Amino acid sequence: MIEKKRIGIVILNYQSYKDTIKLLKNLYEISQISENLELFTCIVDNASPNDSVEIIENELNTVYSKEPFFLFPLKTNSGYSTGNNAGVKFLLEKDCQYIFIMNNDIEITNNNFFQDMLTSINNSKSAIVGPGVIQKGKMELPLKRERPTFFGIVSENFLLPIKILINRNKRNKLKRNKEIQSVYSVSGCCFLIDAQQALEDGKLFDDRLFLYEEETILGERMFSNNLLVTFDPTTSVIHAHGATITKHYDKKKQDKIKDQSFRIYLDDYRLDFNDIQKTIIMFSRKVRWKYEQIIASLK
């Protein structure tokens, strides 16, 4: 009898139980044809003020009672980082060395996705591997190919329209040549970790982050520890980007949270930047938000 490889999955839910239930169905269907894999799924509810816990619990009891799906409700909403850290801790206790972090608004269409990702992380000996992410029918670039420099951050913010055009060209190249590559950070909507490498003090993310910059800080931590982060666009997921966040936070609130999180990245992780550089960077981000408002109004 072939021993099944156990893979953990953390899904964070906040009010959007319909997305979570849809993803559970997606995972169940794939698990039924994945003979050599055992998917342990932990749904962490971030203290949803609606009936999410009751509805998901009923779904698990009536539809998936024989599946290794677990609901882990939190008493308070502490955000993306703390919620996912709770799920990772739970799955470590289930002896999962390889753990996926998944947004509940993704869809997996490749039945070999889990095996492909497991092969990718083993072959590359990476701490983290991210798949290609398809949004609005287009393959997205990895979050950050290289470690951000002072000049790179500032120029990207001040010259955002030019950066958008450059990225459009890069996406076209990626569509033609889906090359596996070492990167600084991958999209947080879906990625796989080797827990033996990626965790620090039993945690994956900085608990102070409520939303945003989790992947950037994670990438810096991997960089500092000489660990590999890999982007593998040969397999992919579909992502309804921002579907959950935009339901609960307007643009102004999102930008404020982004700046708070990015400040933690600058102050506690990028000690190579001086105070003047940090001030200029934060000012350039305000310019970026203005650009984004103008671009959004033109759509």
Disulfide bonds with the S-S distance in Angstrom:
none
